[in-house]
Amino acid sequence: MPGYADFGSILARLGKHKAGKSCLTINTLSDIDIDVLAELISAGLKDLNTRWPVSPG
């Protein structure tokens, strides 16, 4: 994933986390909203797909 800079609005709803350039640190899953995490992953894959083709594995 190229990074989290473009996903501030999603990260704001995620819950307790730390984000670096391309790292996301979550201590426990109960600290975050799992649905928002799924949204973040999906948005990241869509962004990545604009740079390099992504296919399910």
Protein Blocks (a to p, Z undefined) as FASTA:
>chain_A
ZZjklmmmmmmmnopcdddfkbccdfbfklpcfklmmmmmmmmmmmmmmmpccddZZ
